[in-house]
Amino acid sequence: MEGFPSPKHLLLLLFTAALLLVSLSLRSFPTIRSLSSHRYSFRGGSTGTDGSGETLHVHKNPYHPLDPLTYNEIKAIRSILASHPDFASPNTFPSIHSLSLLEPEKAVVLAWRPGDTLPPRRALVVAYSANHTHVLPVDIASRSVLRHVVRARPAGYPSLTPEEMERATKAAAAHPDVINAVFYRGLNPSSGVVCGPLASGWYGPEEENRRVIKVQCYAKSPNFYMSPVEGLTVTVDVDTGGVIRVSDQGLGIPVPRNRDTDYRYESQRRIPTTEAVAVNPMSMEQAGKPSMRVGAGGHAVQWAGWEVHIRPDARAGMVVSRARFRDPEGGGAWRDVMYKGMVSELFVPYMDPGEGWYFKTYMDAGEYGMGTNAFPLLRLNDCPRNAIYMDAVFAAADGTPFVRPDVVCVFERYEGDVAWRHTENPVSGYDIREARPKVTLVARMVASVGNYDYTVDWEFQMDGLIRVKVSLSGMLMVKATRYGNLSQVPEGEDLYGTLVADNIVGVVHDHFVTFYLDMDVDGPSNSFVKVHMETQETAPGESPRKSYMKVVREVARTEEDAKVKLKLYDPSEFHVVNPSRLSKLGNPSGYKLVPGATAASLLDLDDPPQKRAAFTNNQIWVTPYNRSEEWAGGLLAYQSHGDDNLAVWSKRDRKIENKDIVLWYTMGFHHVPCQEDYPIMPTVFSTFDLKPVNFFRINPIIRAAPYTEEDLPVCNGVHATL
């Protein structure tokens, strides 16, 4: 073991730990508590009710081609796999890592109408057995496996299952070196420590031909993330459950035990507050019934001209499909906007190259699953009172279905914003004062991936705009240090972060959220146009002005043409247009991407984590539609080498002009922690927009009505007064 105490001290620790193990074995209690169950393996009840007794929002039958797999369909798929020749023998049933809807061909979905017979229901299963990854499309009606593809190892591995993480964590926690290291730091191995699994990334031949997971430990408390056992890292073989290596580089670094880290209300309410913190509860109430209508299957939603299909997904968290708008001037015709949108990957690299930190370069969707880590939303706090909820049905590692309640909420929102307004200056002779309230429809899910909580909102506006918002909260991933003040840090020593509390450093890191946006503006055949804004000088004597801004449009013909690195002093707009759908004025119908958080990766392009996450090398990519290209980091992201991702696919430089194309956009956040992020982070967020450009003849909400006092509900609350 690396960096451990002297042999004499070691013998004393081993003897003491042996006594502890004997006493613990008599109680059949694990030596150190596994954190994996806390983080990853929660399952909602499958009995038809949630904890409050309310009926779960799960439907027995699908009603739409894109409805998620039902409870009974997942049971049927498990039965089909169990009868497959490769898995029918005893002890050969694979571990199920992903079991999701295999969507019908796009043309089939576009042609389908409510009341039509559903296309064949199929699933895509990613399984692992006998050191091989199996990809199996399954047809439910015919009870058949359509293909059986065994993937080569260099392509990567499927996401971790909760069962695998728990087994690896228990193996690490039971290792004598870990028990000794914990005891050496003054912690009780039986009741004072929790350990958790961490994806290992990929860093070379040492990790070839086996699945590897890292395990690290914390002093047990409600906010254990603030009390790391620094420097103790255990490497475990996921398949065998054996410990490969125990490294302890943190001897002499105290385990932080700061007070007031418990963020639960039951603890915080005991602390006297101030008027600056105390705010009376608020709720926006709606007159009459909700304006949205939900289809029979519980996933198709209509609201204020929009129709959209929403479903939970184990990997993406939430998938938004078939977004289309009813033209207010086109005889009520439905016009396509976006076929499919979702989080494709979430890359989170930490910026400490040390032994216990270098591997922390996570792909939260491909390694853990955004939906797998979406837990029941807290009513009135995660979502307002007028929200409706969608439950998810996922498959466990043994293929059995389970229900996760309330993972998606949908609600109408009014925040006091203005949809449009104008007040005319009295000098004009007109007394005009007009304003319209802005009401939107929001679909929301929250993924709690370890220490971080990601809230993803898809917001649909009455003017045809789609706004996507990503919010980040949760706990910092921190490292323990000897220092309690910056004055104690030797000159030249890099903390790789900010001292946020006594003996605690919040480590610098990034978040890159890559979205898959299959735009179908007035149909599948679209083009990508860069609308550059350039400085144009005037000719001598032409004008008192010396320069002006000129707009230059460039149609991308191939994938290479469409790659974009955002630059402040090279401003552009990014349009997806239908060149075959022209307005009466001759402008092509379109939508434009309005970027939000624009942080770019600063890692070396040859750095192993950046190779795996090469999809962050550009903020925008455009590719031709391909059903097999949905996950920016590759289908098999765990320990991937970077040889099957968006950057690799795009090297083919395929034609994209007037084709069925997919827009990929990455939001980037640099996070330099500060004291206010401790012990739990206030939410930060950014947004990007998909905004109509020449899609409508005029402002589509010009006829929207203003509110009057008589329109609003009479509430028991107190009206604001001065």
Buried (B, 14 or more C-beta within 10 A) or exposed (E): BEBBBEEEEBEBBBEBBEEBBEEBEEEEEBBBBBBBBBBBBBEBEBEEBBEEEEEBBBBEEBBBBBBBBBBEBBBBBBEBBEEBEBBEEEEEBBBBBBBBBBBBEBEEBBEBEEEEEBBEBBBBBBBBBEEEBBBBBBBBEEEEBEEBEEBEBBBBBBBBBBBBBBBBBBBBBBBBBBBBBBBBBEBEBBEBBBBBBBBBBBBEEEBEEBBBBBBBBBBBBEBBBBBBBBBBBBBBBBBEEEBBBBBBBBBEBBBBBBEEBBEEEEEEEEEEEEEEEEEEEEEBBBEEEBEBEBBEBBBBBBBBBBBBBBBBBBBBBBBBBBBBBBBBEEEEEEBBBBBBBBBBBBBBBBBBEBBBBBBBBBBBBBBBBBBBBBBBBEBEEBBBEBBBBBBBBBBBBEBBBBBBBBBBBBBBBBEEEEBEEEEEEEEEEEEEEEEBBBBBBBBBBBBBBBBBBBBBBBBBBBBBBBBBBBBBBBBBBBBBBEBBEEEEBEEEEEBBBBBBBBBBBBBBBBBBBBBBBBBBBBBBBBBBBBBBEEEEEEEEEEEEEEEEEEEEEEBBBBBBBBBBEBEEEEEBBBBBBBBEBEEEEEEBBBBBBBBBBBBBBEBEEEBBBBBBBBBBBBBBBBBBBEEEBBBBBBBBBBBBBBBBBBBEBBEEEBEBBBBBBBBBBBBBBBBEBEEEBBBBBEEBBBBBBBBBBBBBEEEBBEEBEEEEEEEEEEEEEEEEEE
